[in-house]
């Protein structure tokens, strides 16, 4: 992706995180994003990683989403980055 596409993706992550703060009952609708988010969390850096980490943490507050995140090793990666993001 081009740099401007990554910038847009960062804004989308922040928007989805904000949306889920207001509508937590809709979290499971975003479960299909989990594999991609976990891959990005493990392989990207800086603001992209930070925004992905925040979104994954928000999704992990839902048990169904958390199981999917664990399945894709997202919590392991998140914990390994603690203090680095």
C-alpha positions in Angstrom: 0.0 0.0 0.0 1.0 3.6 -0.5 1.8 5.9 2.4 -1.4 7.8 2.1 -3.3 4.5 2.2 -1.6 3.6 5.5 -2.5 7.0 6.9 -6.1 6.4 6.0 -5.9 2.9 7.6 -4.6 4.5 10.8 -7.6 6.9 10.8 -10.0 4.0 10.2 -8.6 2.1 13.2 -9.1 5.1 15.4 -12.6 5.6 14.0 -13.6 2.0 14.6 -12.1 2.1 18.1 -14.2 5.2 18.8 -17.3 3.6 17.3 -16.9 0.5 19.5 -16.6 2.7 22.6 -20.1 4.1 21.8 -21.6 0.8 20.5 -19.8 -2.0 22.3 -22.6 -4.4 21.5 -21.4 -4.3 17.8 -17.9 -5.6 18.4 -18.6 -9.0 16.9 -19.4 -7.4 13.6 -15.7 -6.5 13.3 -14.3 -10.0 14.1 -13.4 -10.6 10.4 -10.7 -7.9 10.8 -8.9 -9.8 13.5 -6.5 -11.9 11.4 -5.4 -8.8 9.4 -5.0 -6.7 12.5 -2.9 -9.4 14.2 -0.7 -9.6 11.2 -0.2 -5.9 11.1 0.4 -5.7 14.8 3.3 -8.2 14.4 4.8 -6.7 11.3 4.3 -3.0 11.3 5.7 -0.2 13.5 5.0 3.3 14.8 1.5 4.9 14.5 0.1 2.1 12.5 1.1 -0.5 15.1 -0.2 1.8 18.0 -3.6 2.2 16.4 -3.9 -1.5 15.6 -2.9 -2.3 19.2 -5.6 0.0 20.6 -8.2 -1.5 18.4 -7.2 -5.1 19.2 -7.3 -4.2 22.9 -10.8 -2.8 22.5 -12.0 -5.9 20.6 -10.4 -8.2 23.3 -12.9 -6.8 25.8 -15.5 -9.0 24.0 -15.1 -12.7 24.8 -16.0 -13.9 21.2 -13.5 -11.4 19.7 -10.9 -12.3 22.3 -11.0 -16.0 21.3 -10.4 -15.0 17.7 -7.5 -12.7 18.7 -6.0 -15.5 20.8 -6.4 -17.9 17.9 -4.2 -15.5 15.8 -1.7 -14.9 18.6 -2.7 -11.2 18.8 -2.6 -11.1 22.6 0.8 -12.7 22.7 2.1 -10.1 20.3 0.4 -7.3 22.2 1.9 -8.4 25.5 5.4 -8.7 23.9 5.0 -5.0 22.7 3.9 -3.8 26.1 5.8 -0.6 26.8 7.0 -0.3 23.2 3.8 0.9 21.6 
